[in-house]
Amino acid sequence: YRAWVSDGDSRAQEVRLLTSAVDALVGALKNEGEIGNRCLSPTVTQRMQTITGRESTMSACYPGKTRGRYLRHCDTGRGAVLTAIFYLNSGWNPNDGGELRLYDRGFHNAQVKLDVQPIAN
């Protein structure tokens, strides 16, 4: 199940809490280069400067009982610079599956870089 939610969408007013937090994070990361903190690489700092807006929020539920999943894809194809994922599922354990799998550079690369566990919050 997926729904795209804009800031003014009355169906999901609580989403604004998440989008406000993401906007604050992006602002802080963009300002990092100006204040001299260098926790990001120069390449990432440069990419952060290109962010000028935010898409609608995709709210999704992938039920494990029906083997729900999101197919492998690359967000940069639509021009995305940053993707933020906020997990709401509590009580997750490794037997549940559902990790976010990140691959090394290259769309057809099968080398796994990192599996991110979907731990709530």
C-alpha positions as CSV (number, residue, x, y, z in Angstrom):
1,Y,0.0,0.0,0.0
2,R,1.3,3.4,-0.9
3,A,0.0,7.0,-0.8
4,W,1.6,10.2,-1.8
5,V,0.9,12.9,0.8
6,S,1.6,16.7,0.3
7,D,2.0,19.1,3.2
8,G,-1.5,20.4,2.9
9,D,-3.2,17.0,2.6
10,S,-5.9,16.7,5.3
11,R,-5.7,12.9,5.2
12,A,-2.4,12.8,7.0
13,Q,-1.7,15.9,9.0
14,E,0.7,14.1,11.2
15,V,3.0,13.7,8.2
16,R,3.9,17.3,8.7
17,L,5.9,16.4,11.9
18,L,8.1,14.1,9.7
19,T,8.5,16.6,6.9
20,S,9.3,19.4,9.3
21,A,12.1,17.2,10.8
22,V,13.4,16.3,7.4
23,D,13.4,19.9,6.3
24,A,15.3,20.9,9.4
25,L,17.9,18.1,8.8
26,V,18.4,19.2,5.2
27,G,18.8,22.8,6.3
28,A,21.4,21.8,8.9
29,L,23.3,19.6,6.4
30,K,23.2,22.4,3.7
31,N,24.6,24.9,6.3
32,E,27.3,22.5,7.4
33,G,29.8,23.8,4.8
34,E,29.1,27.4,5.9
35,I,29.7,26.8,9.6
36,G,32.9,24.8,9.2
37,N,31.7,21.4,10.5
38,R,33.0,18.8,8.1
39,C,31.3,15.5,9.0
40,L,30.1,15.2,5.3
41,S,32.5,14.5,2.4
42,P,33.0,17.4,0.1
43,T,31.0,15.5,-2.6
44,V,28.0,15.1,-0.3
45,T,28.2,18.7,0.8
46,Q,28.2,19.8,-2.8
47,R,25.2,17.6,-3.6
48,M,23.3,18.9,-0.6
49,Q,23.6,22.5,-2.0
50,T,21.5,21.5,-5.0
51,I,18.4,20.7,-2.9
52,T,15.9,23.4,-3.6
53,G,12.6,21.7,-2.6
54,R,10.9,18.5,-1.4
55,E,8.6,16.1,-3.1
56,S,5.4,14.9,-1.5
57,T,5.9,12.2,1.1
58,M,5.4,8.6,0.1
59,S,3.7,6.8,3.0
60,A,3.9,3.0,2.5
61,C,3.1,-0.3,4.1
62,Y,4.5,-3.5,2.9
63,P,2.7,-6.3,4.7
64,G,5.1,-9.2,5.5
65,K,2.3,-11.8,5.5
66,T,1.7,-11.1,1.8
67,R,5.4,-10.9,1.1
68,G,5.1,-7.2,0.3
69,R,8.2,-5.6,-1.1
70,Y,9.5,-2.7,-3.0
71,L,11.4,-3.6,-6.1
72,R,15.0,-2.6,-6.5
73,H,15.3,0.9,-8.0
74,C,17.5,4.0,-8.0
75,D,16.1,7.2,-6.6
76,T,18.6,9.4,-8.6
77,G,16.7,8.5,-11.8
78,R,14.1,11.1,-10.8
79,G,16.7,13.6,-9.7
80,A,16.6,12.8,-6.0
81,V,19.6,14.0,-3.9
82,L,18.4,12.7,-0.5
83,T,16.0,10.0,0.5
84,A,14.8,9.8,4.1
85,I,13.1,6.7,5.5
86,F,11.3,6.6,8.8
87,Y,10.2,3.2,10.1
88,L,7.1,2.9,12.2
89,N,7.0,-0.8,12.8
90,S,7.7,-1.7,16.4
91,G,8.9,-5.1,17.6
92,W,10.8,-5.9,14.4
93,N,13.2,-8.9,14.5
94,P,15.5,-10.3,11.8
95,N,13.2,-13.2,11.1
96,D,10.6,-10.7,9.9
97,G,12.8,-9.6,6.9
98,G,12.2,-6.3,5.2
99,E,15.7,-4.8,5.4
100,L,16.5,-2.0,3.0
101,R,19.4,-3.3,0.8
102,L,21.8,-0.8,-0.5
103,Y,24.1,-1.8,-3.4
104,D,27.5,-0.5,-4.5
105,R,27.4,2.1,-7.3
106,G,26.1,1.0,-10.7
107,F,22.5,0.0,-11.4
108,H,23.3,-3.6,-12.4
109,N,25.9,-4.0,-9.6
110,A,24.9,-7.0,-7.4
111,Q,27.5,-6.2,-4.7
112,V,25.7,-5.5,-1.4
113,K,27.0,-2.4,0.3
114,L,24.7,-2.4,3.4
115,D,21.5,-3.9,4.7
116,V,19.6,-1.4,6.9
117,Q,17.3,-3.0,9.5
118,P,13.8,-1.5,9.7
119,I,13.9,-0.6,13.4
120,A,11.2,1.8,14.5
121,N,12.1,5.4,14.9
